[in-house]
Amino acid sequence: MAAEEENNPSPTPMESSSPIPDDQTLTSAVNSTPIQPIQPIIPPVMAPPVVAPVVPPLVPPVVPPIVPAIAPIPTVPGPPVLRPLAPLPVRPPVLRPPVQQNGEMRTSDSDSDDDSDPGHTAPGSTGEYEISEESRQVRERQEKAMQELMMKRRASALAVPTNDMAVRTRLRRLGEPITLFGEREMERRDRLRMIMAKLDAEGQLEKLMKAHEEEEAAASAATEDTEEEMLQYPFFTEGSKALLDARNDIAKYSIVRAASRLQRARRKRDDPDEDMDAEMDWALKQAGSLVLDCSEIGDDRPLSGCSFLQDGKLLATCALSGVAKLWSMPQVKKVSTLKGHTERLTDVTFSPTDNLLATASADRTARLWNTDGSHLKTFEGHLDRLARIAFHPSGKYLGTASFDKTWRLWDIDTGVELLLQEGHSRSVYGLAFHHDGSLAASCGLDSLVRVWDLRTGRSILALEGHVKPVLALSFSANGFYLASGGEDNTCRIWDLRKKKSVYTIPAHSNLISQVKFEPQEGYFLVTASYDMTAKIWSARDFKPVKTLSGHEAKVTSLDVAGDGNCIATVSHDRTIKLWSSSGVGEEDHHEMDVD
């Protein structure tokens, strides 16, 4: 009511100043006009005023005359002098944040009307909180985003196949195109996920369940087929009777050898007359005094391997020409020539018990020879060229490594293949047998060293550490050290008791082609490399003892004589070099032999 009263047009000064003729007229005017309560003028409270912008009116404001309710209105004298009065203070609106009620945002906390002109909205009034078109669009976008979020949550809870073929199959079963133009595998999978979430949201579960049932039926049928295949083609194959006999023989042989080695180690530890440090010092002194004693042209083509007979009186070499030769020691005189392979030779080795030697070739075969040069047997079966070969310590078996990713065990007497062993992901290059005869180690181009138990056929260790192909292996006579060398120019010492690498020797500036422990006690280690040198390392702390320099090309192989006083190296420069000790006197050597 107050607002309506204030909105009524106020009388002009001329009307307010017009004289009233008499009392009757005034009384009738008063009686005909309904008397309304007049709000008293409240003086402003002395508080910090809130200044609101006021638009100055075109006509100066005139306060209407106040007519008392009972007393008669006195006669208005002549035109009074009008004094402009200050406007009433505008009450600032209370701004409150909109409160959500029944899912809608309330834009005003008051139901009162505006105190200002209806056509004009003052700043800070409730007109700013009305829902505009922009607010409605924002609300719609929020609801759409919420729906998309819920859809994504529902989609993430669904099980979607990861195989692209399974994704295509399920799309086909759902009646959707299996692929779109330019669509990739992950995009196709996301599309399937959203389709399944949409169907789930729409309640079309029967269609999904039908697709799941069809898929499960197909999977069960595939499983039955797989089981039938497994029954027809088992994962493992039964070994032959010859392999079982060989495993039993190796077990009996290794038990005796291991007991003898342990008994000898205990005697050296407990006997006060035994001084292992002194023996090692003498062996290292002898190795440090090695000098070039002889150099001989070994073949017309680069040499690839060499091996000493167990007594050191013969040396066998092989070359890329496909010919192996026997040399008498220490004069390095040619004794015989072994011909029979049709491709280049990759390795040669002597038997540890008999006067036999074996050669490996790129023609995928290994051959067994007598020391007089006669050919005895040919071992055929590999699908690719051979790399290194090694005799079992018992002398009854021969191991061959090949580029067909396998290594095989052969019976010397019968020439039968006893074992075909897989386990490397790439070509197998090196092979070595433990001195007890119970273990075999293989290495290859997959940078991995595997240790196998010959008595059970299991892989008991997988030694990881090399970052490039491993090319050479050697077991120490102490029974627990294994040395490996490869293309990363390092030689690693593995402790079989700790099952890890205990030393890493940055041995050469090029790849290591061969490693060999001193055969009797393992007091030192010799490495050959493509940097044209061979080096001797102490087995106590693996520090360098001697560098054997003299070759003019890559050193491909080496071997150490039985007593450790002679080392032979062969190279791509086609020469055989013999390194012999000269710093140790015969008297000291005799005393050590007596001990």
C-alpha positions as CSV (number, residue, x, y, z in Angstrom):
1,M,0.0,0.0,0.0
2,A,2.8,2.3,0.8
3,A,4.3,1.6,-2.6
4,E,1.0,2.3,-4.3
5,E,0.7,5.5,-2.4
6,E,4.1,6.6,-3.3
7,N,3.6,5.7,-6.9
8,N,0.4,8.0,-7.2
9,P,1.1,11.2,-8.9
10,S,1.6,14.0,-6.4
11,P,-0.3,17.2,-6.6
12,T,1.2,20.2,-8.3
13,P,2.1,23.3,-6.4
14,M,-0.8,25.2,-8.0
15,E,-3.3,22.6,-6.7
16,S,-1.9,22.6,-3.2
17,S,-1.9,26.3,-3.0
18,S,-5.5,26.9,-4.2
19,P,-7.8,28.4,-1.5
20,I,-10.7,26.5,-0.1
21,P,-14.0,28.5,-0.2
22,D,-15.6,27.5,3.0
23,D,-15.8,25.0,5.8
24,Q,-18.7,23.0,4.2
25,T,-16.9,22.5,1.0
26,L,-13.9,21.3,2.9
27,T,-16.0,19.1,5.1
28,S,-17.7,17.5,2.2
29,A,-14.5,16.9,0.5
30,V,-13.1,15.4,3.6
31,N,-16.2,13.2,4.1
32,S,-16.2,12.0,0.5
33,T,-12.5,11.1,0.6
34,P,-11.7,7.8,2.5
35,I,-9.3,8.5,5.2
36,Q,-6.2,6.3,5.0
37,P,-3.6,5.9,7.7
38,I,-0.6,8.1,7.1
39,Q,2.7,6.7,7.9
40,P,4.8,8.9,10.2
41,I,8.0,10.2,8.8
42,I,10.8,8.4,10.6
43,P,13.9,10.4,10.9
44,P,17.0,8.6,9.5
45,V,19.0,6.6,12.0
46,M,22.5,8.0,12.6
47,A,24.4,5.2,10.9
48,P,26.8,5.1,8.0
49,P,24.4,6.0,5.2
50,V,24.3,3.9,2.2
51,V,24.5,6.2,-0.7
52,A,22.5,5.1,-3.7
53,P,22.5,6.7,-7.0
54,V,19.5,9.1,-7.2
55,V,18.3,10.4,-10.5
56,P,17.3,14.1,-10.0
57,P,13.6,14.5,-11.0
58,L,12.6,17.0,-13.6
59,V,10.0,18.4,-11.2
60,P,11.1,19.3,-7.7
61,P,9.5,16.9,-5.2
62,V,6.6,18.4,-3.2
63,V,5.4,16.8,0.0
64,P,1.6,16.5,0.1
65,P,-0.2,18.3,2.9
66,I,-0.7,16.3,6.1
67,V,-4.4,16.3,7.0
68,P,-5.1,15.4,10.6
69,A,-7.7,12.8,11.2
70,I,-9.8,14.8,13.7
71,A,-9.0,18.4,13.7
72,P,-10.3,20.5,10.9
73,I,-7.9,21.5,8.3
74,P,-7.0,25.2,8.7
75,T,-7.3,27.6,5.9
76,V,-4.1,27.6,3.9
77,P,-2.7,31.0,3.7
78,G,-1.3,32.5,0.6
79,P,1.2,30.7,-1.5
80,P,3.8,29.3,0.9
81,V,7.4,29.4,0.3
82,L,8.3,25.8,-0.8
83,R,11.5,24.4,0.5
84,P,12.9,21.3,-1.2
85,L,13.2,18.5,1.3
86,A,15.8,15.8,1.2
87,P,14.5,12.5,-0.2
88,L,13.8,9.6,2.1
89,P,16.8,7.3,2.5
90,V,16.6,4.2,0.3
91,R,16.8,1.0,2.2
92,P,19.6,-1.2,0.7
93,P,18.4,-4.6,-0.4
94,V,19.7,-7.6,1.5
95,L,21.6,-9.7,-1.0
96,R,21.6,-13.4,-0.2
97,P,22.9,-16.3,-2.3
98,P,20.2,-18.3,-4.1
99,V,19.0,-21.3,-2.2
100,Q,18.2,-24.5,-4.0
101,Q,14.6,-25.6,-3.2
102,N,13.0,-28.6,-4.9
103,G,15.6,-28.8,-7.6
104,E,15.2,-25.1,-8.5
105,M,17.3,-22.1,-7.7
106,R,15.5,-19.4,-5.7
107,T,16.5,-16.1,-7.0
108,S,15.0,-13.9,-4.3
109,D,14.5,-14.1,-0.5
110,S,11.7,-11.5,-0.4
111,D,8.2,-11.5,-1.8
112,S,7.8,-7.7,-1.5
113,D,7.4,-5.6,-4.6
114,D,9.9,-3.1,-5.8
115,D,9.9,0.3,-4.1
116,S,10.8,2.0,-7.4
117,D,9.2,2.6,-10.7
118,P,7.9,-0.7,-12.4
119,G,9.6,0.2,-15.6
120,H,12.9,0.8,-14.0
121,T,14.9,-1.8,-12.0
122,A,17.3,-0.3,-9.6
123,P,20.7,-1.8,-9.0
124,G,20.8,-4.4,-6.4
125,S,17.1,-5.2,-6.7
126,T,15.6,-8.7,-7.0
127,G,15.2,-8.3,-10.7
128,E,18.8,-9.5,-11.2
129,Y,18.0,-12.9,-9.7
130,E,15.4,-13.8,-12.2
131,I,16.2,-16.9,-14.3
132,S,17.4,-15.6,-17.6
133,E,17.9,-17.4,-20.9
134,E,21.6,-17.6,-20.3
135,S,21.1,-19.2,-16.9
136,R,18.7,-21.7,-18.4
137,Q,21.3,-22.7,-21.0
138,V,24.0,-23.0,-18.4
139,R,21.7,-25.3,-16.3
140,E,21.0,-27.4,-19.4
141,R,24.7,-27.7,-20.1
142,Q,25.3,-28.8,-16.5
143,E,22.6,-31.4,-16.7
144,K,24.0,-32.7,-19.9
145,A,27.5,-32.9,-18.5
146,M,26.1,-34.7,-15.4
147,Q,24.4,-37.2,-17.7
148,E,27.6,-37.8,-19.7
149,L,29.5,-38.3,-16.4
150,M,27.1,-40.9,-15.2
151,M,27.2,-42.5,-18.6
152,K,31.0,-42.7,-18.4
153,R,30.9,-44.1,-14.9
154,R,28.5,-46.8,-16.1
155,A,30.7,-47.5,-19.1
156,S,33.8,-47.9,-16.9
157,A,32.1,-50.5,-14.9
158,L,31.4,-52.7,-17.9
159,A,33.8,-55.4,-19.0
160,V,35.0,-54.7,-22.5
161,P,37.3,-57.1,-24.4
162,T,40.9,-55.8,-25.1
163,N,41.5,-58.0,-28.2
164,D,40.6,-56.1,-31.3
165,M,39.1,-59.2,-32.9
166,A,36.9,-59.8,-29.9
167,V,35.8,-56.1,-30.0
168,R,34.8,-56.5,-33.7
169,T,32.9,-59.7,-32.9
170,R,30.9,-58.1,-30.1
171,L,30.1,-55.0,-32.2
172,R,28.8,-57.4,-34.9
173,R,26.7,-59.2,-32.4
174,L,25.2,-55.9,-31.1
175,G,24.2,-55.0,-34.6
176,E,26.8,-52.1,-34.9
177,P,29.3,-51.5,-37.7
178,I,32.5,-53.3,-36.8
179,T,34.7,-50.4,-37.9
180,L,34.3,-46.8,-39.0
181,F,36.4,-44.9,-41.5
182,G,39.7,-44.0,-40.0
183,E,38.9,-45.7,-36.7
184,R,41.8,-47.3,-34.8
185,E,41.8,-50.1,-32.3
186,M,41.4,-48.0,-29.1
187,E,38.8,-45.8,-30.7
188,R,36.8,-48.9,-31.7
189,R,37.0,-50.2,-28.2
190,D,35.8,-46.9,-26.7
191,R,32.9,-46.9,-29.1
192,L,31.9,-50.4,-28.0
193,R,32.1,-49.3,-24.4
194,M,29.8,-46.3,-24.9
195,I,27.3,-48.4,-26.9
196,M,27.2,-51.0,-24.1
197,A,26.7,-48.2,-21.5
198,K,23.9,-46.7,-23.5
199,L,22.1,-50.0,-23.9
200,D,22.6,-50.6,-20.2
201,A,21.1,-47.2,-19.4
202,E,18.1,-47.8,-21.7
203,G,17.5,-51.1,-20.0
204,Q,18.2,-53.3,-23.0
205,L,19.9,-55.9,-20.9
206,E,18.4,-58.8,-22.8
207,K,20.4,-57.9,-25.9
208,L,23.6,-57.7,-23.9
209,M,22.9,-60.9,-22.1
210,K,22.3,-62.6,-25.4
211,A,25.6,-61.4,-26.7
212,H,27.4,-62.5,-23.6
213,E,25.9,-66.0,-23.8
214,E,26.9,-66.3,-27.4
215,E,30.5,-65.2,-26.5
216,E,30.7,-67.6,-23.6
217,A,29.5,-70.5,-25.7
218,A,32.1,-69.7,-28.3
219,A,34.8,-69.4,-25.7
220,S,33.9,-72.7,-24.1
221,A,33.9,-74.4,-27.5
222,A,37.4,-73.0,-28.1
223,T,38.5,-74.2,-24.6
224,E,37.3,-77.7,-25.4
225,D,39.2,-77.6,-28.7
226,T,42.3,-76.5,-26.8
227,E,42.0,-79.2,-24.3
228,E,41.7,-81.8,-27.1
229,E,44.8,-80.3,-28.7
230,M,46.7,-80.5,-25.4
231,L,45.7,-84.1,-25.1
232,Q,46.9,-84.8,-28.6
233,Y,50.0,-82.7,-28.3
234,P,51.3,-82.5,-24.7
235,F,53.5,-79.6,-23.7
236,F,56.4,-81.8,-22.6
237,T,57.8,-84.8,-24.4
238,E,58.9,-88.0,-22.7
239,G,62.6,-88.6,-22.7
240,S,64.3,-91.6,-24.2
241,K,65.7,-94.5,-22.2
242,A,69.2,-93.4,-23.3
243,L,68.6,-89.9,-21.7
244,L,67.4,-91.5,-18.4
245,D,70.5,-93.7,-18.3
246,A,72.7,-90.6,-19.1
247,R,71.1,-88.6,-16.3
248,N,71.7,-91.4,-13.8
249,D,75.3,-91.7,-14.9
250,I,75.8,-88.0,-14.7
251,A,74.3,-87.9,-11.2
252,K,76.6,-90.7,-9.9
253,Y,79.7,-89.1,-11.5
254,S,78.9,-85.6,-10.1
255,I,78.3,-86.9,-6.6
256,V,81.8,-88.5,-6.5
257,R,83.4,-85.4,-8.0
258,A,81.6,-83.0,-5.7
259,A,82.6,-85.0,-2.6
260,S,86.2,-85.1,-3.7
261,R,86.2,-81.3,-4.3
262,L,84.7,-80.5,-0.9
263,Q,87.1,-82.9,0.9
264,R,90.0,-81.2,-0.8
265,A,88.7,-77.7,0.2
266,R,88.3,-78.8,3.8
267,R,91.8,-80.2,3.9
268,K,93.3,-77.0,2.6
269,R,91.2,-75.0,5.1
270,D,92.1,-77.1,8.1
271,D,95.7,-78.2,7.3
272,P,98.2,-75.8,8.9
273,D,100.8,-76.7,6.3
274,E,98.5,-75.5,3.5
275,D,98.8,-71.8,2.6
276,M,96.3,-71.0,-0.1
277,D,97.4,-67.3,-0.2
278,A,100.9,-68.4,-0.8
279,E,99.8,-70.7,-3.6
280,M,97.7,-68.0,-5.2
281,D,100.6,-65.5,-5.0
282,W,102.9,-68.0,-6.7
283,A,100.3,-68.7,-9.4
284,L,99.8,-65.0,-10.0
285,K,103.5,-64.3,-10.1
286,Q,103.9,-67.1,-12.7
287,A,101.0,-65.6,-14.7
288,G,102.5,-62.1,-14.5
289,S,105.8,-63.4,-15.9
290,L,104.2,-64.7,-19.1
291,V,105.9,-63.5,-22.3
292,L,105.5,-64.2,-26.0
293,D,107.4,-67.4,-26.5
294,C,106.4,-68.4,-30.1
295,S,104.3,-67.1,-33.0
296,E,103.3,-69.3,-35.9
297,I,101.1,-69.0,-39.0
298,G,98.2,-71.3,-38.4
299,D,96.2,-71.1,-41.6
300,D,95.6,-69.2,-44.8
301,R,92.3,-67.9,-43.3
302,P,91.6,-66.3,-39.9
303,L,91.7,-68.7,-37.0
304,S,88.5,-69.1,-34.9
305,G,89.4,-71.5,-32.1
306,C,92.1,-73.4,-30.2
307,S,92.3,-76.0,-27.4
308,F,95.1,-77.8,-25.4
309,L,95.2,-81.5,-24.8
310,Q,94.9,-82.3,-21.1
311,D,98.7,-82.9,-20.7
312,G,99.5,-79.8,-22.8
313,K,101.5,-81.7,-25.4
314,L,99.1,-81.0,-28.3
315,L,97.3,-77.9,-29.5
316,A,94.4,-78.0,-31.9
317,T,93.3,-75.0,-34.0
318,C,90.5,-74.4,-36.4
319,A,90.0,-71.7,-39.1
320,L,87.5,-70.2,-41.4
321,S,88.9,-72.4,-44.2
322,G,87.0,-75.4,-42.7
323,V,90.3,-77.2,-41.8
324,A,91.5,-78.1,-38.3
325,K,95.2,-78.7,-37.4
326,L,97.1,-80.3,-34.6
327,W,100.4,-78.8,-33.4
328,S,103.0,-80.3,-31.1
329,M,104.1,-78.3,-28.0
330,P,106.1,-76.4,-27.2
331,Q,107.8,-76.2,-30.7
332,V,104.4,-75.6,-32.4
333,K,105.1,-78.0,-35.2
334,K,102.2,-79.2,-37.3
335,V,101.3,-82.9,-36.7
336,S,98.2,-83.5,-38.8
337,T,95.4,-81.8,-40.7
338,L,91.7,-82.6,-40.2
339,K,89.5,-82.2,-43.2
340,G,85.9,-83.1,-43.7
341,H,83.7,-80.1,-43.0
342,T,82.1,-78.2,-45.9
343,E,81.9,-74.8,-44.2
344,R,84.0,-72.7,-41.9
345,L,84.9,-74.0,-38.5
346,T,83.7,-72.2,-35.4
347,D,85.2,-74.1,-32.5
348,V,87.5,-77.0,-31.6
349,T,87.9,-78.7,-28.2
350,F,89.9,-81.7,-26.8
351,S,88.3,-84.4,-24.6
352,P,89.3,-84.2,-20.9
353,T,89.8,-87.9,-20.7
354,D,90.7,-89.4,-24.0
355,N,92.9,-88.5,-27.0
356,L,89.8,-87.3,-28.9
357,L,88.8,-83.9,-30.2
358,A,85.6,-82.4,-31.6
359,T,85.1,-79.6,-34.2
360,A,82.0,-77.5,-34.9
361,S,81.2,-75.9,-38.2
362,A,78.7,-73.7,-40.0
363,D,77.6,-76.7,-42.0
364,R,75.3,-77.5,-39.0
365,T,77.3,-80.6,-37.9
366,A,79.9,-81.5,-35.3
367,R,82.6,-84.1,-35.9
368,L,84.6,-86.3,-33.6
369,W,88.3,-87.0,-34.5
370,N,91.2,-89.0,-33.2
371,T,94.5,-87.4,-32.5
372,D,96.0,-89.1,-35.5
373,G,93.6,-87.2,-37.8
374,S,91.1,-90.0,-38.5
375,H,87.4,-89.1,-38.5
376,L,85.2,-91.1,-36.0
377,K,81.6,-89.7,-35.9
378,T,79.4,-87.0,-37.2
379,F,76.7,-85.4,-35.1
380,E,73.8,-84.1,-37.2
381,G,70.5,-82.6,-36.2
382,H,70.9,-78.8,-35.7
383,L,68.9,-76.6,-38.0
384,D,71.4,-73.8,-38.2
385,R,75.1,-73.2,-37.9
386,L,77.0,-74.2,-34.7
387,A,78.8,-71.9,-32.4
388,R,80.8,-73.2,-29.4
389,I,81.1,-76.8,-28.3
390,A,82.2,-78.4,-25.0
391,F,83.0,-81.9,-23.6
392,H,81.4,-83.1,-20.4
393,P,84.1,-83.6,-17.7
394,S,83.4,-87.4,-17.8
395,G,84.3,-87.4,-21.5
396,K,81.2,-89.4,-22.4
397,Y,79.1,-86.5,-23.7
398,L,79.5,-83.6,-26.1
399,G,77.5,-80.4,-25.9
400,T,76.9,-78.2,-28.9
401,A,75.4,-74.7,-29.1
402,S,73.7,-73.5,-32.3
403,F,72.0,-70.5,-33.9
404,D,68.7,-72.5,-34.0
405,K,68.1,-71.3,-30.4
406,T,68.9,-74.7,-28.9
407,W,71.8,-76.6,-27.4
408,R,72.1,-80.3,-27.6
409,L,73.8,-83.2,-25.7
410,W,75.3,-86.1,-27.7
411,D,76.5,-89.5,-26.7
412,I,80.1,-89.9,-27.8
413,D,80.0,-93.7,-28.0
414,T,76.8,-94.1,-30.0
415,G,76.5,-90.6,-31.6
416,V,72.9,-90.4,-30.5
417,E,71.3,-87.1,-29.6
418,L,70.3,-87.4,-26.0
419,L,68.9,-84.0,-25.2
420,L,67.5,-81.1,-27.3
421,Q,67.3,-78.1,-24.9
422,E,65.4,-74.9,-25.6
423,G,65.1,-71.9,-23.3
424,H,66.8,-69.0,-25.1
425,S,64.8,-66.5,-27.1
426,R,67.7,-66.0,-29.6
427,S,70.7,-67.9,-30.8
428,V,72.7,-69.9,-28.3
429,Y,76.4,-69.1,-28.7
430,G,78.4,-70.3,-25.6
431,L,78.3,-73.6,-23.6
432,A,80.3,-74.7,-20.6
433,F,80.1,-77.7,-18.1
434,H,80.7,-77.5,-14.3
435,H,83.8,-79.4,-13.2
436,D,81.7,-81.7,-11.1
437,G,79.6,-82.6,-14.2
438,S,76.3,-81.8,-12.6
439,L,75.6,-78.4,-14.2
440,A,75.7,-76.9,-17.6
441,A,75.7,-73.1,-18.5
442,S,74.5,-71.7,-21.8
443,C,74.6,-68.1,-23.1
444,G,73.4,-66.5,-26.3
445,L,72.4,-63.4,-28.2
446,D,69.5,-62.7,-25.8
447,S,72.0,-61.3,-23.3
448,L,71.0,-64.1,-20.8
449,V,73.0,-66.8,-19.0
450,R,71.1,-69.9,-18.0
451,V,72.3,-72.7,-15.7
452,W,70.9,-76.1,-16.2
453,D,70.8,-79.1,-13.9
454,L,71.8,-82.1,-16.1
455,R,70.4,-84.6,-13.5
456,T,66.9,-83.3,-13.8
457,G,66.9,-81.2,-16.9
458,R,65.6,-78.1,-15.2
459,S,66.8,-74.5,-15.6
460,I,67.8,-73.6,-12.1
461,L,69.2,-70.1,-12.7
462,A,68.7,-67.3,-15.2
463,L,71.4,-64.8,-14.7
464,E,70.6,-61.3,-16.0
465,G,73.1,-58.5,-16.1
466,H,74.7,-58.2,-19.6
467,V,73.1,-55.6,-21.8
468,K,74.4,-57.1,-25.1
469,P,74.9,-60.7,-26.4
470,V,76.9,-63.1,-24.2
471,L,79.6,-65.0,-26.1
472,A,81.8,-66.9,-23.7
473,L,81.4,-68.9,-20.4
474,S,83.8,-70.6,-18.0
475,F,83.3,-72.4,-14.7
476,S,86.0,-72.1,-12.0
477,A,87.6,-75.1,-10.4
478,N,86.5,-73.8,-6.9
479,G,83.0,-74.9,-7.9
480,F,81.0,-71.7,-7.3
481,Y,82.4,-69.0,-9.7
482,L,81.1,-68.6,-13.3
483,A,82.6,-66.1,-15.7
484,S,80.8,-64.7,-18.7
485,G,81.9,-62.2,-21.3
486,G,80.1,-60.5,-24.1
487,E,79.6,-57.7,-26.5
488,D,79.2,-55.1,-23.8
489,N,83.0,-55.3,-23.2
490,T,82.6,-56.5,-19.7
491,C,83.3,-59.8,-17.9
492,R,80.9,-60.7,-15.1
493,I,81.7,-63.0,-12.2
494,W,78.6,-64.9,-11.0
495,D,78.5,-66.6,-7.6
496,L,76.3,-69.7,-7.8
497,R,75.8,-69.6,-4.0
498,K,74.4,-66.1,-4.0
499,K,72.8,-66.5,-7.4
500,K,73.9,-63.1,-8.5
501,S,76.8,-61.2,-10.0
502,V,79.6,-60.3,-7.5
503,Y,82.1,-58.6,-9.8
504,T,81.8,-56.7,-13.1
505,I,85.2,-56.3,-14.8
506,P,85.4,-53.5,-17.4
507,A,87.9,-55.7,-19.1
508,H,88.4,-54.5,-22.7
509,S,87.6,-51.8,-25.2
510,N,85.9,-54.2,-27.6
511,L,83.7,-57.3,-27.3
512,I,85.1,-60.3,-25.3
513,S,85.3,-63.4,-27.5
514,Q,86.5,-66.0,-24.9
515,V,87.0,-66.4,-21.1
516,K,88.9,-69.2,-19.4
517,F,89.7,-69.9,-15.7
518,E,93.0,-71.5,-14.9
519,P,91.9,-75.2,-15.0
520,Q,93.6,-76.7,-11.8
521,E,92.6,-74.3,-9.0
522,G,91.0,-71.3,-10.7
523,Y,93.6,-68.9,-9.3
524,F,93.4,-66.5,-12.3
525,L,91.1,-65.7,-15.3
526,V,92.1,-65.0,-18.9
527,T,90.0,-63.0,-21.3
528,A,90.4,-62.5,-25.1
529,S,88.9,-59.6,-27.0
530,Y,88.5,-58.0,-30.4
531,D,90.7,-55.2,-29.2
532,M,93.7,-57.4,-30.2
533,T,94.7,-58.2,-26.6
534,A,94.3,-60.9,-24.0
535,K,94.3,-60.1,-20.3
536,I,95.0,-62.0,-17.1
537,W,92.9,-61.2,-13.9
538,S,93.5,-62.3,-10.3
539,A,90.7,-64.6,-9.0
540,R,91.2,-63.1,-5.5
541,D,90.0,-59.6,-6.2
542,F,89.8,-59.7,-10.1
543,K,92.4,-57.0,-10.5
544,P,94.6,-57.0,-13.7
545,V,97.8,-59.0,-13.6
546,K,99.1,-59.0,-17.2
547,T,98.1,-57.8,-20.6
548,L,99.2,-60.1,-23.5
549,S,99.7,-57.8,-26.5
550,G,101.1,-58.9,-29.8
551,H,98.3,-59.8,-32.2
552,E,97.6,-57.5,-35.1
553,A,93.9,-58.3,-35.4
554,K,91.0,-59.6,-33.4
555,V,91.8,-62.3,-30.8
556,T,89.1,-64.9,-31.3
557,S,90.0,-67.7,-28.8
558,L,92.4,-68.8,-26.2
559,D,93.2,-71.8,-23.9
560,V,95.2,-72.3,-20.8
561,A,97.4,-75.4,-20.3
562,G,96.8,-77.8,-17.4
563,D,99.4,-76.3,-15.0
564,G,98.7,-72.7,-16.0
565,N,102.3,-71.9,-17.2
566,C,101.3,-71.6,-20.8
567,I,98.5,-69.8,-22.7
568,A,97.7,-70.0,-26.4
569,T,95.8,-67.4,-28.4
570,V,94.6,-67.3,-32.0
571,S,93.5,-64.3,-34.0
572,H,92.2,-63.1,-37.3
573,D,95.8,-62.2,-38.2
574,R,96.1,-66.1,-38.8
575,T,98.8,-66.5,-36.2
576,I,99.1,-68.8,-33.2
577,K,100.9,-67.1,-30.3
578,L,102.2,-69.1,-27.3
579,W,102.8,-67.2,-24.0
580,S,105.1,-69.0,-21.5
581,S,106.3,-68.1,-18.0
582,S,110.0,-67.1,-17.6
583,G,110.2,-65.3,-14.3
584,V,109.7,-68.3,-12.0
585,G,112.7,-70.5,-11.5
586,E,112.8,-74.2,-12.0
587,E,113.6,-74.7,-8.3
588,D,110.5,-72.9,-7.1
589,H,108.5,-74.8,-9.7
590,H,109.9,-78.1,-8.4
591,E,109.1,-77.2,-4.8
592,M,105.4,-76.4,-5.7
593,D,105.1,-79.7,-7.5
594,V,106.4,-81.6,-4.5
595,D,103.8,-79.9,-2.3
